[in-house]
């Protein structure tokens, strides 16, 4: 059987995303990437120009698949006038699963990369995502506020962080969680099953009542 030849650019992208997931963006050097991809620094400079551009391109190849599908799902819910946190988050399942076509384990990789981008100091990446996918993000944010009108903007901010943390832990621990489920509960869990479970949990959290105001310590 003939091996599929991977282009130099994709070898660099594949190596970079793996290292970014494991080490983070700041702790991954171009030397790490060139060593993992078995290329020289000139190849990285030729295809990407800089580490910042490489980081952006790693996320872009997932976002360009995810975002159009997500927008379509959100628009259909809004047009139907049938919006709830459960239905809104369920609209994420198919777009996320489609990332398996970008790369093997693409769904898990993307969630980990997105989390890194969210909590590491990567101002250029946030600017890139806002510029490229700002319309999609605004549409998602609007739909979320429509789904949970009882929540303040501040509370939605916090619950987004809690939701992302739950997703990242689940994806990062997916192998161990699947093995525990099989051994202790006789459940066979695929990645889609895990996503649906964590989304059900997140949706319930978003639907919870607005908490009392936090008292400031004098």
C-alpha positions as CSV (number, residue, x, y, z in Angstrom):
1,X,0.0,0.0,0.0
2,X,1.4,3.4,-0.9
3,X,1.8,5.9,1.9
4,X,0.0,9.2,1.5
5,X,2.5,12.0,1.1
6,X,2.0,14.9,3.5
7,X,3.1,18.3,2.2
8,X,5.8,20.1,4.1
9,X,3.3,22.8,5.2
10,X,0.9,20.2,6.6
11,X,3.8,18.4,8.4
12,X,4.6,21.7,10.1
13,X,1.0,22.4,11.0
14,X,0.5,18.8,12.4
15,X,3.7,19.0,14.5
16,X,2.9,22.5,15.7
17,X,-0.6,21.7,16.9
18,X,0.6,18.6,18.7
19,X,3.2,20.6,20.6
20,X,0.9,23.5,21.2
21,X,-1.6,21.1,22.9
22,X,1.1,19.5,25.0
23,X,3.3,22.5,25.9
24,X,1.2,25.6,25.2
25,X,1.9,28.3,22.7
26,X,4.5,30.2,24.7
27,X,6.5,27.1,25.7
28,X,6.7,25.7,22.2
29,X,9.7,27.0,20.3
30,X,10.3,27.0,16.5
31,X,13.2,24.6,17.2
32,X,10.7,22.2,18.9
33,X,8.4,22.4,15.8
34,X,11.2,21.9,13.2
35,X,12.5,19.0,15.1
36,X,9.1,17.3,15.4
37,X,8.2,18.0,11.7
38,X,11.7,17.1,10.5
39,X,12.1,20.3,8.6
40,X,14.5,23.2,8.7
41,X,13.7,26.7,9.9
42,X,13.7,28.1,6.4
43,X,10.7,25.9,5.6
44,X,8.7,27.4,8.5
45,X,9.7,30.9,7.5
46,X,8.7,30.2,3.8
47,X,5.3,28.8,4.6
48,X,4.3,31.0,7.6
49,X,6.7,33.8,8.0
50,X,6.5,33.8,11.8
51,X,5.4,31.8,14.8
52,X,2.4,34.0,15.3
53,X,1.2,33.3,11.7
54,X,1.8,29.6,12.3
55,X,-0.4,29.7,15.5
56,X,-3.1,31.5,13.5
57,X,-3.0,29.0,10.7
58,X,-3.2,26.0,13.1
59,X,-6.5,27.4,14.5
60,X,-7.8,28.6,11.1
61,X,-7.9,25.2,9.5
62,X,-10.4,24.1,12.2
63,X,-12.3,27.3,12.5
64,X,-13.0,27.6,8.7
65,X,-14.8,24.2,8.9
66,X,-16.5,24.8,12.3
67,X,-17.8,28.3,12.0
68,X,-20.0,28.2,8.9
69,X,-21.8,25.1,10.2
70,X,-22.3,26.6,13.6
71,X,-23.7,29.8,12.1
72,X,-26.2,27.7,10.1
73,X,-27.3,25.8,13.1
74,X,-27.8,29.0,15.2
75,X,-29.7,30.7,12.4
76,X,-32.1,27.7,12.1
77,X,-32.8,27.8,15.9
78,X,-33.4,31.6,15.9
79,X,-35.7,31.4,12.8
80,X,-37.7,28.6,14.4
81,X,-38.1,30.7,17.6
82,X,-37.2,27.6,19.5
83,X,-34.1,28.6,21.5
84,X,-32.9,27.2,24.8
85,X,-29.5,26.6,26.3
86,X,-29.8,22.8,25.7
87,X,-30.7,23.2,22.0
88,X,-28.1,25.9,21.5
89,X,-25.3,23.8,22.9
90,X,-26.6,20.7,21.1
91,X,-26.1,22.7,17.9
92,X,-22.4,22.5,18.6
93,X,-22.2,18.7,18.4
94,X,-22.3,18.1,14.6
95,X,-19.9,21.0,13.8
96,X,-17.4,19.8,16.4
97,X,-17.6,16.2,15.2
98,X,-17.0,17.4,11.6
99,X,-13.5,18.4,12.7
100,X,-12.6,14.7,12.7
101,X,-12.4,15.1,8.9
102,X,-9.7,17.8,9.3
103,X,-7.4,15.5,11.3
104,X,-7.7,12.3,13.3
105,X,-8.8,13.3,16.8
106,X,-9.5,16.7,15.3
107,X,-12.3,17.5,17.7
108,X,-10.2,16.8,20.8
109,X,-7.2,18.7,19.4
110,X,-9.3,21.8,18.5
111,X,-10.9,22.1,21.9
112,X,-7.5,21.9,23.6
113,X,-6.1,24.5,21.2
114,X,-9.0,26.8,21.6
115,X,-8.7,26.6,25.4
116,X,-5.0,27.4,25.1
117,X,-5.8,30.4,23.0
118,X,-8.4,31.5,25.5
119,X,-6.4,31.5,28.7
120,X,-2.9,32.0,27.5
121,X,-1.7,35.6,26.7
122,X,-2.1,35.5,22.9
123,X,-3.5,38.9,22.0
124,X,-2.6,38.4,18.3
125,X,-4.7,35.2,18.2
126,X,-7.7,36.8,19.8
127,X,-7.4,39.7,17.3
128,X,-7.2,37.2,14.4
129,X,-10.2,35.2,15.5
130,X,-12.2,38.4,16.1
131,X,-11.3,39.8,12.6
132,X,-11.9,36.5,10.8
133,X,-14.9,35.2,12.7
134,X,-16.2,38.1,14.6
135,X,-19.7,37.9,12.9
136,X,-20.0,34.2,13.9
137,X,-18.9,34.9,17.5
138,X,-21.4,37.8,17.8
139,X,-24.2,35.6,16.5
140,X,-23.3,32.9,19.0
141,X,-23.2,35.4,21.8
142,X,-26.5,36.9,20.8
143,X,-28.1,33.5,20.6
144,X,-26.8,32.6,24.1
145,X,-28.2,35.7,25.7
146,X,-31.6,35.0,24.0
147,X,-31.4,31.4,25.4
148,X,-30.6,32.6,29.0
149,X,-32.3,36.0,29.3
150,X,-32.4,35.7,33.1
151,X,-28.6,36.0,33.3
152,X,-26.6,39.2,33.5
153,X,-23.7,39.8,31.0
154,X,-21.3,39.3,33.9
155,X,-22.8,35.9,34.8
156,X,-22.7,34.7,31.2
157,X,-19.0,35.6,31.2
158,X,-18.3,33.4,34.2
159,X,-20.3,30.5,33.0
160,X,-18.5,30.6,29.6
161,X,-15.3,30.1,31.6
162,X,-16.7,27.3,33.6
163,X,-18.1,25.6,30.4
164,X,-14.8,25.9,28.6
165,X,-13.0,24.3,31.6
166,X,-15.4,21.4,31.6
167,X,-14.9,20.8,27.9
168,X,-11.1,21.0,28.1
169,X,-10.9,18.6,31.1
170,X,-13.3,16.1,29.3
171,X,-11.4,16.2,26.0
172,X,-8.0,16.0,27.7
173,X,-9.1,13.1,29.9
174,X,-11.2,11.4,27.2
175,X,-9.1,8.2,27.0
176,X,-9.0,7.7,30.8
177,X,-12.7,8.6,31.2
178,X,-13.7,6.1,28.4
179,X,-11.6,3.3,30.1
180,X,-13.2,4.0,33.5
181,X,-16.7,4.0,32.0
182,X,-16.0,0.7,30.3
183,X,-14.5,-1.0,33.3
184,X,-16.8,0.3,36.0
185,X,-20.1,0.9,34.2
186,X,-19.9,-1.3,31.1
187,X,-20.4,1.7,28.9
188,X,-18.6,2.1,25.5
189,X,-18.0,5.8,25.0
190,X,-17.0,7.4,21.7
191,X,-15.8,11.0,21.5
192,X,-19.3,12.1,20.4
193,X,-20.9,10.4,23.4
194,X,-18.5,12.4,25.7
195,X,-19.3,15.6,23.9
196,X,-23.0,15.1,24.3
197,X,-22.6,14.3,28.0
198,X,-20.6,17.4,28.8
199,X,-22.8,19.6,26.7
200,X,-25.9,18.4,28.6
201,X,-24.1,19.3,31.8
202,X,-23.0,22.7,30.5
203,X,-26.5,23.5,29.3
204,X,-28.0,22.7,32.7
205,X,-25.4,25.0,34.3
206,X,-26.3,27.9,32.0
207,X,-30.0,27.4,32.7
208,X,-29.5,27.7,36.5
209,X,-31.0,30.7,38.2
210,X,-29.0,33.9,38.5
211,X,-27.1,33.7,41.8
212,X,-27.3,36.4,44.5
213,X,-25.0,39.3,44.2
214,X,-21.5,38.7,45.6
215,X,-20.9,40.7,48.7
216,X,-17.8,42.8,48.6
217,X,-15.4,42.5,51.5
218,X,-14.6,45.8,53.0
